[in-house]
């Protein structure tokens, strides 16, 4: 049956994708470098726009997660296809990005059932549907259709997202935190990134406006601040104390920025940490909230890894929950929490769903946020539906509850084992120190590079950790992001390594990495 | 069967959406004003951010399609629910926005079948699936899965979109135009709006950079130019010649802008026109291309209504096709074409799919465009899939071909009839002149308001066409956008009226509108 369909597919593929210039339709998801060779040929010169006539903010913006190392990996992947066996590895392992399903993680069945039914509601009444879909998925699809005006899943929604879905998300937040949540505070977005851009666009007036960001940070923040022409005010996380966030450091950097004439508008906190994986303690969160209140800073809380906790002694607490537990309400602190369907155990990166919960802003400023949202009309409805599902998964008694919890726990327990195995492996290596991944999807080991390696990097006109990552890629096919892409204490070198490769691959990855690292240290031993 | 499911749905709705503050989960898609009352109460004052401390570009940005009149309509809709029979109408008719499915247009079955199967591929092998889905939808779903690396529909894709889907789109463009299209020129986006923002962000460095935009224009352009801090350089379409685009007017406005020290970077052309509905002639398109080439302007071609043509003597020609037919290639002209899944006969606004075809840019500038795209990772995969489908619909011989063409032609022929009926109705009214809607989804009638009405508007501190639209809304429940939201020749007044209400409702809408207009003219007769 499958084979028949596959053969038909091949035939139709050829027919339906046939085009004058079209080469094989099957292709890698990262073939843009090969694209450029073609592009370069076809557009040798253009009189109208050149690098020195585009917006300099665009030139300044950098995003290392898809930067130099990844571009080289894409070339290698093309090369592997063209000349199999030509490299010391037979596949490229993308450990550079938190993209679980690209590394084999399967989607949660219940979520996909509901999405499929909402995409094609006319099958909801058919008998065959009950043979294909769980009863609670069918019921949930009806729930969702009932809150979509006219059941029009193909219509633009309210620019904050469908009210009934925001009610569901607010209900999920309220039960998570134990404090009320207002559906009118929810702005649904195409993943968390556009929400971050919206807040940067609102807050940044010029390079004199500063945003306090952790170092190391997820480069979306540095990229967005650059695109909006603001100043990134760094505060360093303390690697020695497990990437601790010290209030004294926040104060020092805030005063330093102010002494330079920077108006600091906001503090970005990433919890659980990316790339650092630490989970903030409640006491630390209270200090952060007090600091923002005292210094009149908007607290931007990146909480997209809220479902990714791997250690028994830590749990996720939203900053809003902690603020409310301190008796602080809307009048006391301006707080924006970002959540995404791309992370957690769901890992639905391709669906581009997410939201921001906006609290502590005046009605007139909220109207400005709404206005900017309305210019883009609305976020995609499937992403809106999925956001309502991840905040309201199956409950005890629902038909899917047992299979859902098995899928969820299977993913999270495996991620915890992978994190531990990789952490232990890194710590077993000469000159490598790796903090525990308490949460999120990454390890950020520090690598004490030999003086000779640093000199070799300089000679190769490369940053030392980029030099290391490039050598790692060429030797093993493993793609990581150099620490310099996230920021680090000057003179220290790191790499970000996702814990996402499938568990059965971890031992081979560890031994490949180990062998590379040992020979690298041997080659550059002082 | 349906009833059973619906009753179960109600129960689950109450359980799964229950929240401390949650009111009724079923709600209008435009309830944001009622939100704000709540918001205003909960955030009476906030010390951190105020209107005078946010980015002034955000304050300056306006988007009339969801502006003052729509906000008032949302209030009325709440009021209708609370006090039925309290108004001279029993429903709000949203004729302000091109949102077909919100007014009852049904999605195209084949497209939804494929989307559902790609959302839940594990049913592709099941026997029941063949009873529920057409054979070519199943085959197309396999085609698509085969071009997605690892069949991971939940993974981030290449930041330009999945290569195999771009190949399919390029094939569709090539067969539409009869000229080759390179998949590497396609950037898939969440609808056309983010693509427009990306180009504005690339081109605008300061208020000294200008973008030539038609007046009247779709306010996304004025909003995006404001958000990016550039200058909108207006050129007026000639209403007397059916909203003709005169090259002499382009020249005049370009020279005028340059004399003021503005560097004009780009020309925006909307074809078919929004809000004007005109379809450009090939001769006119050749003149436009020559003008951009001569003046070194990037040609931004808004071609999202390419499938919405209602008159036999006009057909859609892409500006790229015309440029290629003139022998002009990548080296001769920088041209960006925008397309969306929200318009056409598909009208899938909620899916947020679209693309831009970027030609005539150097490789290094394209890399900058790619970099900005990569910061947001990728557009939503369902939207990417849908974009590949609308550019490659079922073909003769496919099982769905006949039903697909019946659905498509049914929608387009009905839209043509609605456009003609509304045009005739407007032209039958005192003081109203309405050009034909050759394409797109709107009529833009000119209304010669009596002097007394203009004085009454001024007295009410309102713009005359906004005053008219507000009176229309209060009397009939019909929501339109005042011409002042799109721009118009000073002293002329218009409204934008979508042709999208279902055909059986058109006669009632016409008589309600007619009655209102006659009494309005009577009331304010000079």
Boltz contact constraints between the chains, C-beta under 6 A:
constraints:
  - contact:
      token1: [A, 1]
      token2: [B, 125]
      max_distance: 6.0
  - contact:
      token1: [A, 2]
      token2: [B, 125]
      max_distance: 6.0
  - contact:
      token1: [A, 5]
      token2: [B, 142]
      max_distance: 6.0
  - contact:
      token1: [A, 8]
      token2: [B, 139]
      max_distance: 6.0
  - contact:
      token1: [A, 9]
      token2: [B, 139]
      max_distance: 6.0
  - contact:
      token1: [A, 9]
      token2: [B, 142]
      max_distance: 6.0
  - contact:
      token1: [A, 9]
      token2: [B, 143]
      max_distance: 6.0
  - contact:
      token1: [A, 9]
      token2: [B, 146]
      max_distance: 6.0
  - contact:
      token1: [A, 12]
      token2: [B, 139]
      max_distance: 6.0
  - contact:
      token1: [A, 12]
      token2: [B, 143]
      max_distance: 6.0
  - contact:
      token1: [A, 13]
      token2: [B, 143]
      max_distance: 6.0
  - contact:
      token1: [A, 16]
      token2: [B, 392]
      max_distance: 6.0
  - contact:
      token1: [A, 17]
      token2: [B, 167]
      max_distance: 6.0
  - contact:
      token1: [A, 17]
      token2: [B, 168]
      max_distance: 6.0
  - contact:
      token1: [A, 17]
      token2: [B, 171]
      max_distance: 6.0
  - contact:
      token1: [A, 19]
      token2: [B, 170]
      max_distance: 6.0
  - contact:
      token1: [A, 19]
      token2: [B, 171]
      max_distance: 6.0
  - contact:
      token1: [A, 19]
      token2: [B, 174]
      max_distance: 6.0
  - contact:
      token1: [A, 20]
      token2: [B, 174]
      max_distance: 6.0
  - contact:
      token1: [A, 20]
      token2: [B, 180]
      max_distance: 6.0
  - contact:
      token1: [A, 21]
      token2: [B, 180]
      max_distance: 6.0
  - contact:
      token1: [A, 22]
      token2: [B, 167]
      max_distance: 6.0
  - contact:
      token1: [A, 22]
      token2: [B, 171]
      max_distance: 6.0
  - contact:
      token1: [A, 25]
      token2: [B, 147]
      max_distance: 6.0
  - contact:
      token1: [A, 25]
      token2: [B, 164]
      max_distance: 6.0
  - contact:
      token1: [A, 25]
      token2: [B, 167]
      max_distance: 6.0
  - contact:
      token1: [A, 26]
      token2: [B, 147]
      max_distance: 6.0
  - contact:
      token1: [A, 26]
      token2: [B, 164]
      max_distance: 6.0
  - contact:
      token1: [A, 27]
      token2: [B, 163]
      max_distance: 6.0
  - contact:
      token1: [A, 27]
      token2: [B, 164]
      max_distance: 6.0
  - contact:
      token1: [A, 29]
      token2: [B, 149]
      max_distance: 6.0
  - contact:
      token1: [A, 29]
      token2: [B, 157]
      max_distance: 6.0
  - contact:
      token1: [A, 29]
      token2: [B, 158]
      max_distance: 6.0
  - contact:
      token1: [A, 30]
      token2: [B, 158]
      max_distance: 6.0
  - contact:
      token1: [A, 31]
      token2: [B, 163]
      max_distance: 6.0
  - contact:
      token1: [A, 35]
      token2: [B, 184]
      max_distance: 6.0
  - contact:
      token1: [A, 36]
      token2: [B, 363]
      max_distance: 6.0
  - contact:
      token1: [A, 38]
      token2: [B, 184]
      max_distance: 6.0
  - contact:
      token1: [A, 39]
      token2: [B, 184]
      max_distance: 6.0
  - contact:
      token1: [A, 39]
      token2: [B, 363]
      max_distance: 6.0
  - contact:
      token1: [A, 39]
      token2: [B, 366]
      max_distance: 6.0
  - contact:
      token1: [A, 40]
      token2: [B, 363]
      max_distance: 6.0
  - contact:
      token1: [A, 42]
      token2: [B, 330]
      max_distance: 6.0
  - contact:
      token1: [A, 43]
      token2: [B, 330]
      max_distance: 6.0
  - contact:
      token1: [A, 43]
      token2: [B, 362]
      max_distance: 6.0
  - contact:
      token1: [A, 46]
      token2: [B, 334]
      max_distance: 6.0
  - contact:
      token1: [A, 46]
      token2: [B, 360]
      max_distance: 6.0
  - contact:
      token1: [A, 46]
      token2: [B, 361]
      max_distance: 6.0
  - contact:
      token1: [A, 46]
      token2: [B, 362]
      max_distance: 6.0
  - contact:
      token1: [A, 47]
      token2: [B, 296]
      max_distance: 6.0
  - contact:
      token1: [A, 48]
      token2: [B, 296]
      max_distance: 6.0
  - contact:
      token1: [A, 48]
      token2: [B, 298]
      max_distance: 6.0
  - contact:
      token1: [A, 48]
      token2: [B, 334]
      max_distance: 6.0
  - contact:
      token1: [A, 49]
      token2: [B, 365]
      max_distance: 6.0
  - contact:
      token1: [A, 51]
      token2: [B, 364]
      max_distance: 6.0
  - contact:
      token1: [A, 54]
      token2: [B, 202]
      max_distance: 6.0
  - contact:
      token1: [A, 55]
      token2: [B, 202]
      max_distance: 6.0
  - contact:
      token1: [A, 55]
      token2: [B, 205]
      max_distance: 6.0
  - contact:
      token1: [A, 58]
      token2: [B, 202]
      max_distance: 6.0
  - contact:
      token1: [A, 58]
      token2: [B, 368]
      max_distance: 6.0
  - contact:
      token1: [A, 63]
      token2: [B, 374]
      max_distance: 6.0
  - contact:
      token1: [A, 63]
      token2: [B, 375]
      max_distance: 6.0
  - contact:
      token1: [A, 66]
      token2: [B, 374]
      max_distance: 6.0
  - contact:
      token1: [A, 99]
      token2: [B, 155]
      max_distance: 6.0
  - contact:
      token1: [A, 99]
      token2: [B, 156]
      max_distance: 6.0
  - contact:
      token1: [A, 101]
      token2: [B, 152]
      max_distance: 6.0
  - contact:
      token1: [A, 101]
      token2: [B, 154]
      max_distance: 6.0
  - contact:
      token1: [A, 101]
      token2: [B, 155]
      max_distance: 6.0
  - contact:
      token1: [A, 102]
      token2: [B, 152]
      max_distance: 6.0
  - contact:
      token1: [A, 102]
      token2: [B, 155]
      max_distance: 6.0
  - contact:
      token1: [A, 107]
      token2: [B, 154]
      max_distance: 6.0
  - contact:
      token1: [A, 112]
      token2: [B, 119]
      max_distance: 6.0
  - contact:
      token1: [A, 112]
      token2: [B, 120]
      max_distance: 6.0
  - contact:
      token1: [A, 113]
      token2: [B, 120]
      max_distance: 6.0
  - contact:
      token1: [A, 115]
      token2: [B, 119]
      max_distance: 6.0
  - contact:
      token1: [A, 116]
      token2: [B, 116]
      max_distance: 6.0
  - contact:
      token1: [A, 116]
      token2: [B, 119]
      max_distance: 6.0
  - contact:
      token1: [A, 116]
      token2: [B, 120]
      max_distance: 6.0
  - contact:
      token1: [A, 119]
      token2: [B, 112]
      max_distance: 6.0
  - contact:
      token1: [A, 119]
      token2: [B, 115]
      max_distance: 6.0
  - contact:
      token1: [A, 119]
      token2: [B, 116]
      max_distance: 6.0
  - contact:
      token1: [A, 119]
      token2: [B, 119]
      max_distance: 6.0
  - contact:
      token1: [A, 120]
      token2: [B, 112]
      max_distance: 6.0
  - contact:
      token1: [A, 120]
      token2: [B, 113]
      max_distance: 6.0
  - contact:
      token1: [A, 120]
      token2: [B, 116]
      max_distance: 6.0
  - contact:
      token1: [A, 123]
      token2: [B, 132]
      max_distance: 6.0
  - contact:
      token1: [A, 125]
      token2: [B, 1]
      max_distance: 6.0
  - contact:
      token1: [A, 125]
      token2: [B, 2]
      max_distance: 6.0
  - contact:
      token1: [A, 126]
      token2: [B, 132]
      max_distance: 6.0
  - contact:
      token1: [A, 128]
      token2: [B, 128]
      max_distance: 6.0
  - contact:
      token1: [A, 128]
      token2: [B, 131]
      max_distance: 6.0
  - contact:
      token1: [A, 128]
      token2: [B, 132]
      max_distance: 6.0
  - contact:
      token1: [A, 131]
      token2: [B, 128]
      max_distance: 6.0
  - contact:
      token1: [A, 132]
      token2: [B, 123]
      max_distance: 6.0
  - contact:
      token1: [A, 132]
      token2: [B, 126]
      max_distance: 6.0
  - contact:
      token1: [A, 132]
      token2: [B, 128]
      max_distance: 6.0
  - contact:
      token1: [A, 139]
      token2: [B, 8]
      max_distance: 6.0
  - contact:
      token1: [A, 139]
      token2: [B, 9]
      max_distance: 6.0
  - contact:
      token1: [A, 139]
      token2: [B, 12]
      max_distance: 6.0
  - contact:
      token1: [A, 142]
      token2: [B, 5]
      max_distance: 6.0
  - contact:
      token1: [A, 142]
      token2: [B, 9]
      max_distance: 6.0
  - contact:
      token1: [A, 143]
      token2: [B, 9]
      max_distance: 6.0
  - contact:
      token1: [A, 143]
      token2: [B, 12]
      max_distance: 6.0
  - contact:
      token1: [A, 143]
      token2: [B, 13]
      max_distance: 6.0
  - contact:
      token1: [A, 146]
      token2: [B, 9]
      max_distance: 6.0
  - contact:
      token1: [A, 147]
      token2: [B, 25]
      max_distance: 6.0
  - contact:
      token1: [A, 147]
      token2: [B, 26]
      max_distance: 6.0
  - contact:
      token1: [A, 149]
      token2: [B, 29]
      max_distance: 6.0
  - contact:
      token1: [A, 152]
      token2: [B, 101]
      max_distance: 6.0
  - contact:
      token1: [A, 152]
      token2: [B, 102]
      max_distance: 6.0
  - contact:
      token1: [A, 153]
      token2: [B, 350]
      max_distance: 6.0
  - contact:
      token1: [A, 154]
      token2: [B, 101]
      max_distance: 6.0
  - contact:
      token1: [A, 154]
      token2: [B, 107]
      max_distance: 6.0
  - contact:
      token1: [A, 154]
      token2: [B, 348]
      max_distance: 6.0
  - contact:
      token1: [A, 154]
      token2: [B, 350]
      max_distance: 6.0
  - contact:
      token1: [A, 155]
      token2: [B, 99]
      max_distance: 6.0
  - contact:
      token1: [A, 155]
      token2: [B, 101]
      max_distance: 6.0
  - contact:
      token1: [A, 155]
      token2: [B, 102]
      max_distance: 6.0
  - contact:
      token1: [A, 155]
      token2: [B, 349]
      max_distance: 6.0
  - contact:
      token1: [A, 155]
      token2: [B, 350]
      max_distance: 6.0
  - contact:
      token1: [A, 156]
      token2: [B, 99]
      max_distance: 6.0
  - contact:
      token1: [A, 156]
      token2: [B, 349]
      max_distance: 6.0
  - contact:
      token1: [A, 157]
      token2: [B, 29]
      max_distance: 6.0
  - contact:
      token1: [A, 158]
      token2: [B, 29]
      max_distance: 6.0
  - contact:
      token1: [A, 158]
      token2: [B, 30]
      max_distance: 6.0
  - contact:
      token1: [A, 163]
      token2: [B, 27]
      max_distance: 6.0
  - contact:
      token1: [A, 163]
      token2: [B, 31]
      max_distance: 6.0
  - contact:
      token1: [A, 164]
      token2: [B, 25]
      max_distance: 6.0
  - contact:
      token1: [A, 164]
      token2: [B, 27]
      max_distance: 6.0
  - contact:
      token1: [A, 167]
      token2: [B, 17]
      max_distance: 6.0
  - contact:
      token1: [A, 167]
      token2: [B, 22]
      max_distance: 6.0
  - contact:
      token1: [A, 167]
      token2: [B, 25]
      max_distance: 6.0
  - contact:
      token1: [A, 168]
      token2: [B, 17]
      max_distance: 6.0
  - contact:
      token1: [A, 170]
      token2: [B, 19]
      max_distance: 6.0
  - contact:
      token1: [A, 171]
      token2: [B, 17]
      max_distance: 6.0
  - contact:
      token1: [A, 171]
      token2: [B, 19]
      max_distance: 6.0
  - contact:
      token1: [A, 171]
      token2: [B, 22]
      max_distance: 6.0
  - contact:
      token1: [A, 174]
      token2: [B, 19]
      max_distance: 6.0
  - contact:
      token1: [A, 174]
      token2: [B, 20]
      max_distance: 6.0
  - contact:
      token1: [A, 180]
      token2: [B, 20]
      max_distance: 6.0
  - contact:
      token1: [A, 180]
      token2: [B, 21]
      max_distance: 6.0
  - contact:
      token1: [A, 182]
      token2: [B, 21]
      max_distance: 6.0
  - contact:
      token1: [A, 184]
      token2: [B, 35]
      max_distance: 6.0
  - contact:
      token1: [A, 184]
      token2: [B, 38]
      max_distance: 6.0
  - contact:
      token1: [A, 184]
      token2: [B, 39]
      max_distance: 6.0
  - contact:
      token1: [A, 190]
      token2: [B, 190]
      max_distance: 6.0
  - contact:
      token1: [A, 193]
      token2: [B, 376]
      max_distance: 6.0
  - contact:
      token1: [A, 202]
      token2: [B, 54]
      max_distance: 6.0
  - contact:
      token1: [A, 202]
      token2: [B, 55]
      max_distance: 6.0
  - contact:
      token1: [A, 202]
      token2: [B, 58]
      max_distance: 6.0
  - contact:
      token1: [A, 205]
      token2: [B, 55]
      max_distance: 6.0
  - contact:
      token1: [A, 223]
      token2: [B, 375]
      max_distance: 6.0
  - contact:
      token1: [A, 296]
      token2: [B, 47]
      max_distance: 6.0
  - contact:
      token1: [A, 296]
      token2: [B, 48]
      max_distance: 6.0
  - contact:
      token1: [A, 298]
      token2: [B, 48]
      max_distance: 6.0
  - contact:
      token1: [A, 330]
      token2: [B, 42]
      max_distance: 6.0
  - contact:
      token1: [A, 330]
      token2: [B, 43]
      max_distance: 6.0
  - contact:
      token1: [A, 334]
      token2: [B, 46]
      max_distance: 6.0
  - contact:
      token1: [A, 334]
      token2: [B, 48]
      max_distance: 6.0
  - contact:
      token1: [A, 334]
      token2: [B, 49]
      max_distance: 6.0
  - contact:
      token1: [A, 348]
      token2: [B, 154]
      max_distance: 6.0
  - contact:
      token1: [A, 349]
      token2: [B, 155]
      max_distance: 6.0
  - contact:
      token1: [A, 349]
      token2: [B, 156]
      max_distance: 6.0
  - contact:
      token1: [A, 350]
      token2: [B, 153]
      max_distance: 6.0
  - contact:
      token1: [A, 350]
      token2: [B, 154]
      max_distance: 6.0
  - contact:
      token1: [A, 350]
      token2: [B, 155]
      max_distance: 6.0
  - contact:
      token1: [A, 350]
      token2: [B, 381]
      max_distance: 6.0
  - contact:
      token1: [A, 352]
      token2: [B, 380]
      max_distance: 6.0
  - contact:
      token1: [A, 360]
      token2: [B, 46]
      max_distance: 6.0
  - contact:
      token1: [A, 361]
      token2: [B, 43]
      max_distance: 6.0
  - contact:
      token1: [A, 361]
      token2: [B, 46]
      max_distance: 6.0
  - contact:
      token1: [A, 362]
      token2: [B, 43]
      max_distance: 6.0
  - contact:
      token1: [A, 362]
      token2: [B, 46]
      max_distance: 6.0
  - contact:
      token1: [A, 363]
      token2: [B, 36]
      max_distance: 6.0
  - contact:
      token1: [A, 363]
      token2: [B, 39]
      max_distance: 6.0
  - contact:
      token1: [A, 363]
      token2: [B, 40]
      max_distance: 6.0
  - contact:
      token1: [A, 364]
      token2: [B, 51]
      max_distance: 6.0
  - contact:
      token1: [A, 365]
      token2: [B, 49]
      max_distance: 6.0
  - contact:
      token1: [A, 366]
      token2: [B, 39]
      max_distance: 6.0
  - contact:
      token1: [A, 368]
      token2: [B, 58]
      max_distance: 6.0
  - contact:
      token1: [A, 370]
      token2: [B, 32]
      max_distance: 6.0
  - contact:
      token1: [A, 374]
      token2: [B, 63]
      max_distance: 6.0
  - contact:
      token1: [A, 374]
      token2: [B, 66]
      max_distance: 6.0
  - contact:
      token1: [A, 375]
      token2: [B, 63]
      max_distance: 6.0
  - contact:
      token1: [A, 375]
      token2: [B, 223]
      max_distance: 6.0
  - contact:
      token1: [A, 376]
      token2: [B, 193]
      max_distance: 6.0
  - contact:
      token1: [A, 380]
      token2: [B, 352]
      max_distance: 6.0
  - contact:
      token1: [A, 380]
      token2: [B, 380]
      max_distance: 6.0
  - contact:
      token1: [A, 380]
      token2: [B, 383]
      max_distance: 6.0
  - contact:
      token1: [A, 381]
      token2: [B, 350]
      max_distance: 6.0
  - contact:
      token1: [A, 382]
      token2: [B, 382]
      max_distance: 6.0
  - contact:
      token1: [A, 383]
      token2: [B, 380]
      max_distance: 6.0
  - contact:
      token1: [A, 392]
      token2: [B, 16]
      max_distance: 6.0
